[in-house]
Amino acid sequence: MKEEQYKLLVRQIASLVDGESDMIAVMSNVAAAIHQTMGFWWTGFYRVVGDELVLGPFQGPVACMHIPYGKGVCGTAWQRAKTVVVPDVEQFPGHIACSSESKSEIVVPVFGNDGKVVAVLDIDSEQLATFDDTDRRYLEEICSLIK
């Protein structure tokens, strides 16, 4: 079921962002499409601005606005340039608790044309161990559509 939802979502997002050059517009619709389709608690982007991540387009409750490089799940995914899946955020060293309601998290880097991380897609769940390899694979595919 989840895989079928993702397959459809990837096609919808590919069509949605095709030809759009404004990164904020793309991130806005991608966050909304993922959030609406998958029903996650918080879905959004943090953009690389200098030496920190700055809150970008999102769906869900209010969030942290600035995250330092290498800090928390988002900063770690940026530093590693690799997806980070956290089954229980309380067990992640240095987790930044924007909300006590977040229990599990996945953060996927978004790469620019030069291969550097330009943003991260951050998705939180109110349930433990929500995210698995299926989420990782499809969310990485979705993030590869963002240019």
Secondary structure, DSSP 4 states (H G I P E B T S, - for coil): -HHHHHHHHHHHHHHHHTT---HHHHHHHHHHHHHHHH--SEEEEEEEETTEEEEEEEESS---SEEETT-HHHHHHHHHTS-EEES-GGGSTT---S-TT--EEEEEEEE-TTSSEEEEEEEEESSTT---HHHHHHHHHHHHT--
